[in-house]
Amino acid sequence: MRATLYGWHLSYFTGKVLCYLRYKQIPFDHQAVNLLTLAWRIKRRTGELVMPVLVTAEGEWLQDSSHIIDRLEEAFPARPVIPSTPVQRFLAYLLEAWGDEWWVPVAMHTRWTHAENYALFEREAGASLLPKSPAFLQRLAAAKVAKGLRSYLPAVGVRPEQFDLLDAWTVDMLDLLERHFEQQQFLLGARPSLGDFGLVGTMYGHLGRDPWPARELVGPRPHLRAWIDRMASPQSLPDVGHDGDQLAPTLLPILRKICSEFLPLVEGINQQVRALLPQWPSGKVLPRRLADVEVRLGNGVFRRAALPYTLWMVQRALDCYRVMTLDEQEKLREFLATVGGLSWLTLELPRLQRRGLRVFFE
Ligand SMILES: N[C@@H](CCC(=O)N[C@@H](CS)C(=O)NCC(=O)O)C(=O)O
């Protein structure tokens, strides 16, 4: 039996897993998940109405792109996506968390604020949900899902008063990425790492495919376009490891921004989650979102709801630091000090476990 990936090209986290499976050359069938599978089979097995889900060749249902990748890295060690040297290893996890979590407002804003994107969503979501139904039912089904997704916009920070700030941030960051991909094939060097798969979530299904951002944001940046295309249609690279701990100078301004923007967001979420800790029973899932966190963005202040799940993603990076040798930890600290990121290592996150889209205290 081959693995089956349930998800849509439109979906952020499906894009991440799709690109990963292709790069790893893992045999799989891709099924654009339909309503019955989404609302019944997936819901029953994972407790969530969510994509992507991967059913392994052994028939196990895996949910959460990071969990899927962790499991597949064990089963398919060729072309590892987790570097073995300390700085790159930590950065691969950190970039994954940043790609998965930080970029969500950009992906949602560029899709839902520009009406011209809706035709593609309506067509693909409708045909996937109800493949054999008349077009008007497909349109209704797509509209229902669209309504659910739009209802998340304010929580993730897509609020009209923040559009200008978000647009300006996006242009600056895409310019930094363009400069980087002009110099290097992938974020950490000549082969993709977990970090590239995190970032491609936003870039594949949303910015690279929705007509407005594909034309206005990605089109004018040919090196970014080429990276998205490389991620989506990977060349077969020789099965050797990553390039050691060297990093391209063009990655450094990106890392500095991650430390000056994403780290404060994580600290803000952690503050709220820690405040719950004394009275919250272990094993009981936390609310999916808490109150707003404010972070400085460019010349302004950006507000978005705290998602406790984000801490689980960062915990992955900190776990990789914890098990390093003292010498490796020292090398990582030395590097992080140069990009303003030492505080990543002193974050005191409560120990979290994941259930579906939520987390709980151990
Ligand atoms: N952290 C999960 C997130 C999965 C996720 O949020 N998927 C979106 C589609 S891209 C979804 O199904 N969302 C439904 C919801 O949030 O209720 C992962 O990495 O797989």
The ligand as a Tripos MOL2 file, in Angstrom:
@<TRIPOS>MOLECULE
LIG
   20    19     1     0     0
SMALL
NO_CHARGES

@<TRIPOS>ATOM
      1 N1         -0.4930   22.8660   12.6720 N.3       1 LIG1
      2 C1         -1.2980   22.1150   11.7450 C.3       1 LIG1
      3 C2         -2.2720   23.0590   11.1170 C.3       1 LIG1
      4 C3         -3.2330   22.4750   10.1160 C.3       1 LIG1
      5 C4         -4.1780   23.5530    9.6470 C.2       1 LIG1
      6 O1         -4.3410   24.5960   10.2940 O.2       1 LIG1
      7 N2         -4.7840   23.3070    8.4930 N.am      1 LIG1
      8 C5         -5.7580   24.2280    7.9540 C.3       1 LIG1
      9 C6         -5.7680   24.1840    6.4520 C.3       1 LIG1
     10 S1         -4.2110   24.7440    5.8080 S.3       1 LIG1
     11 C7         -7.1010   23.7880    8.4640 C.2       1 LIG1
     12 O2         -7.5650   22.7230    8.1160 O.2       1 LIG1
     13 N3         -7.7010   24.5990    9.3270 N.am      1 LIG1
     14 C8         -8.9700   24.2940    9.9020 C.3       1 LIG1
     15 C9         -9.1120   25.0680   11.1760 C.2       1 LIG1
     16 O3         -8.1600   25.7740   11.5390 O.co2     1 LIG1
     17 O4        -10.1550   24.9680   11.8010 O.co2     1 LIG1
     18 C10        -0.3660   21.4540   10.7290 C.2       1 LIG1
     19 O5          0.8250   21.7760   10.7500 O.co2     1 LIG1
     20 O6         -0.7930   20.5770    9.9930 O.co2     1 LIG1
@<TRIPOS>BOND
     1     1     2 1
     2     2     3 1
     3     2    18 1
     4     3     4 1
     5     4     5 1
     6     5     6 2
     7     5     7 1
     8     7     8 1
     9     8     9 1
    10     8    11 1
    11     9    10 1
    12    11    12 2
    13    11    13 1
    14    13    14 1
    15    14    15 1
    16    15    16 2
    17    15    17 1
    18    18    19 2
    19    18    20 1
@<TRIPOS>SUBSTRUCTURE
     1 LIG1         1 GROUP 0 **** ****
